[in-house]
Each structure stands twice: as structure tokens, then as C-alpha cells.
Amino acid sequence: MDSAERYRTAGREDLAEKETQEANLLTKYLPEPLTQEEVDAELTRIIRSMSEEKNMGRILKAFYERYEKQAVDGGVVAASTKRLLAAS
């Protein structure tokens, strides 16, 4: 959508509308993004299930084996993992 805004700023409403339509079409095919609560719940489950050393790499690997990277913001997952590891 950033490109649509740039087109609007430049006075190219025709191109902005085209970008918006394409973005809306592509959105239909993307998985529904996970909520913060869903990310935290899954990470907590993974951390609790680990009997060996709990490190961020192993946790992230287990998380992404179950969820597509397009379904979640990687920064959110990394921050949540750090927070949950510090709390455990």
C-alpha cells in the first residue's frame, strides 16, 4: 500500500487505484496473521515441551515448522521468544 500512497502524493490516482486493487487481490491468498496471544501461546507450548537446552534458535525452528512465515511478523515472534525465555 506504500506505493499507492506515493502515487497519490504524485497525483497519479489511476496508478494508486491499480496498486490498491492488486494489494487487495493478493491479500485474499495470504494466510490470516496470528495474533500476539496466539504467538505467545504457541511459543509457551514449545518452551514447555523442550526437555533439552532452551535456546532461541531451536524455539524459532520449532515455531516456523508449524506456521508459515507469512502468517506472522518475524519481529513479533523474536521479541516474544526473548521475553518468554527471560521469564522461564
C-alpha positions as YAML, in Angstrom:
chain: A
units: angstrom
residues:
- id: 1
  name: MET
  ca: [0.00, 0.00, 0.00]
- id: 2
  name: ASP
  ca: [3.01, 2.27, 0.41]
- id: 3
  name: SER
  ca: [3.35, 2.55, -3.36]
- id: 4
  name: ALA
  ca: [-0.33, 3.55, -3.66]
- id: 5
  name: GLU
  ca: [0.26, 6.41, -1.23]
- id: 6
  name: ARG
  ca: [3.29, 7.55, -3.21]
- id: 7
  name: TYR
  ca: [1.24, 7.55, -6.41]
- id: 8
  name: ARG
  ca: [-1.47, 9.60, -4.69]
- id: 9
  name: THR
  ca: [1.11, 12.10, -3.47]
- id: 10
  name: ALA
  ca: [2.38, 12.41, -7.03]
- id: 11
  name: GLY
  ca: [-1.15, 12.99, -8.31]
- id: 12
  name: ARG
  ca: [-1.40, 9.62, -10.09]
- id: 13
  name: GLU
  ca: [-4.74, 8.42, -8.74]
- id: 14
  name: ASP
  ca: [-5.06, 5.94, -11.64]
- id: 15
  name: LEU
  ca: [-1.88, 4.11, -10.62]
- id: 16
  name: ALA
  ca: [-2.77, 4.35, -6.93]
- id: 17
  name: GLU
  ca: [-6.10, 2.67, -7.59]
- id: 18
  name: LYS
  ca: [-4.41, -0.09, -9.59]
- id: 19
  name: GLU
  ca: [-1.93, -0.73, -6.75]
- id: 20
  name: THR
  ca: [-4.73, -0.84, -4.21]
- id: 21
  name: GLN
  ca: [-6.73, -3.33, -6.28]
- id: 22
  name: GLU
  ca: [-3.69, -5.59, -6.71]
- id: 23
  name: ALA
  ca: [-2.91, -5.46, -2.99]
- id: 24
  name: ASN
  ca: [-6.50, -6.36, -2.13]
- id: 25
  name: LEU
  ca: [-6.42, -9.29, -4.54]
- id: 26
  name: LEU
  ca: [-3.16, -10.65, -3.15]
- id: 27
  name: THR
  ca: [-4.39, -10.30, 0.43]
- id: 28
  name: LYS
  ca: [-7.09, -12.89, -0.28]
- id: 29
  name: TYR
  ca: [-4.40, -15.54, -0.81]
- id: 30
  name: LEU
  ca: [-2.27, -14.79, 2.24]
- id: 31
  name: PRO
  ca: [-2.83, -16.72, 5.46]
- id: 32
  name: GLU
  ca: [-4.64, -14.93, 8.27]
- id: 33
  name: PRO
  ca: [-1.99, -13.33, 10.51]
- id: 34
  name: LEU
  ca: [-1.56, -14.72, 14.01]
- id: 35
  name: THR
  ca: [-2.44, -12.54, 16.97]
- id: 36
  name: GLN
  ca: [0.05, -11.72, 19.72]
- id: 37
  name: GLU
  ca: [-1.87, -14.04, 22.03]
- id: 38
  name: GLU
  ca: [-1.66, -16.93, 19.55]
- id: 39
  name: VAL
  ca: [2.09, -16.38, 19.09]
- id: 40
  name: ASP
  ca: [2.65, -16.29, 22.86]
- id: 41
  name: ALA
  ca: [0.54, -19.40, 23.44]
- id: 42
  name: GLU
  ca: [2.41, -21.42, 20.81]
- id: 43
  name: LEU
  ca: [5.83, -20.25, 21.99]
- id: 44
  name: THR
  ca: [4.91, -21.09, 25.58]
- id: 45
  name: ARG
  ca: [3.83, -24.56, 24.48]
- id: 46
  name: ILE
  ca: [7.10, -25.08, 22.61]
- id: 47
  name: ILE
  ca: [9.25, -23.84, 25.50]
- id: 48
  name: ARG
  ca: [7.43, -26.07, 28.00]
- id: 49
  name: SER
  ca: [7.79, -29.11, 25.74]
- id: 50
  name: MET
  ca: [11.57, -28.76, 25.44]
- id: 51
  name: SER
  ca: [13.47, -31.04, 27.77]
- id: 52
  name: GLU
  ca: [16.88, -30.07, 26.46]
- id: 53
  name: GLU
  ca: [18.59, -26.70, 26.47]
- id: 54
  name: LYS
  ca: [16.13, -23.98, 25.58]
- id: 55
  name: ASN
  ca: [17.67, -21.61, 23.08]
- id: 56
  name: MET
  ca: [16.12, -19.12, 20.74]
- id: 57
  name: GLY
  ca: [17.22, -20.90, 17.55]
- id: 58
  name: ARG
  ca: [15.61, -24.20, 18.50]
- id: 59
  name: ILE
  ca: [12.41, -22.47, 19.60]
- id: 60
  name: LEU
  ca: [12.13, -20.44, 16.40]
- id: 61
  name: LYS
  ca: [12.80, -23.53, 14.29]
- id: 62
  name: ALA
  ca: [10.01, -25.40, 16.07]
- id: 63
  name: PHE
  ca: [7.66, -22.44, 15.68]
- id: 64
  name: TYR
  ca: [8.27, -22.00, 11.96]
- id: 65
  name: GLU
  ca: [7.90, -25.73, 11.32]
- id: 66
  name: ARG
  ca: [4.30, -25.28, 12.36]
- id: 67
  name: TYR
  ca: [3.50, -21.81, 10.99]
- id: 68
  name: GLU
  ca: [4.23, -20.14, 7.67]
- id: 69
  name: LYS
  ca: [6.45, -17.09, 7.91]
- id: 70
  name: GLN
  ca: [3.83, -15.08, 6.02]
- id: 71
  name: ALA
  ca: [1.35, -15.69, 8.86]
- id: 72
  name: VAL
  ca: [3.31, -13.72, 11.43]
- id: 73
  name: ASP
  ca: [5.68, -10.80, 11.82]
- id: 74
  name: GLY
  ca: [9.14, -12.24, 12.50]
- id: 75
  name: GLY
  ca: [9.98, -9.32, 14.80]
- id: 76
  name: VAL
  ca: [6.97, -10.13, 16.96]
- id: 77
  name: VAL
  ca: [7.98, -13.79, 17.20]
- id: 78
  name: ALA
  ca: [11.60, -12.94, 18.07]
- id: 79
  name: ALA
  ca: [10.60, -10.37, 20.71]
- id: 80
  name: SER
  ca: [8.05, -12.73, 22.25]
- id: 81
  name: THR
  ca: [10.59, -15.56, 22.32]
- id: 82
  name: LYS
  ca: [13.13, -13.39, 24.14]
- id: 83
  name: ARG
  ca: [10.52, -12.20, 26.63]
- id: 84
  name: LEU
  ca: [9.21, -15.70, 27.34]
- id: 85
  name: LEU
  ca: [12.71, -17.18, 27.66]
- id: 86
  name: ALA
  ca: [13.67, -14.48, 30.16]
- id: 87
  name: ALA
  ca: [10.53, -15.23, 32.17]
- id: 88
  name: SER
  ca: [11.11, -19.01, 32.26]
...
